Amino acid sequence: MLLFVGLGNPGKDYAGNRHNIGFMAVDRIADDHGFGPESRKFQGLMREGRLGTGKVITLKPGTFMNESGRAVGEALRFYKLDPADVIVFHDELDLAPGKLRCKTGGGHAGHNGLRSIHAHIGAEYRRVRLGIGHPGHKSKVSGYVLHDFAKAERDWLDPLLEGIGRAAPMLAAGDEGRFMSDVAQDMQDASPRALPPKPAPARKRAAEPDGGGGMFDALKGLFRD
């Protein structure tokens, strides 16, 4: 059995945040593969289903991001799993938007959700790193990750989630290379997206005696993460 953990913050106010892409990924997998309804367990929301021949539990911790490890540790102990049976889906600032990489073990790179999981089950779990890009300066990170995906970002986010859902059986089977290549292929097939037609060029007008000229407020969100 495998435990697929999506990282994010609970509640509708955070549902569309970049920080919640892990929640989005496990929801897409569970929806696409007919998992059962959500139930409250392990300080979070879980669903049960199958990928290929194996049983999979998805878990979205109901704690806030920096306490995610509590829910993961509780589920791991209940099912008597090893850390290698846990796959965590999380946002990754150090990957370009839409890029996906798998990894086992290693550091948490300052990600508070991973830091908490490290503290509860150790570092030797598997991870799916979901690139969201970097805002450019450390001082902007909190506001960036706790802000909703922009409408334009759906051009890569939707195909990414679709690819993750479609390729999830490969991940469950342990073929991470095939999983990554299948998702990348889905992303490639979805791009380039159709662009809106360019407006017709404006007609030249005769010069007029009097000319005239016309003239992101980044809200830094502070949260417990």
Secondary structure, DSSP 8 states (H G I E B T S, - for coil): -EEEEE----SGGGTTBGGGHHHHHHHHHHHHTT----EEETTEEEEEEEETTEEEEEEEESS-GGGHHHHHHHHHHHHT--GGGEEEEEEETTS-TT-EEEEES---TT-HHHHHHHHHH-S-SEEEEEE----SSGGGHHHHHTSB--GGGHHHHHHHHHHHHHHHHHHHTT-HHHHHHHHHHHHHHT-S----------------SS---------------
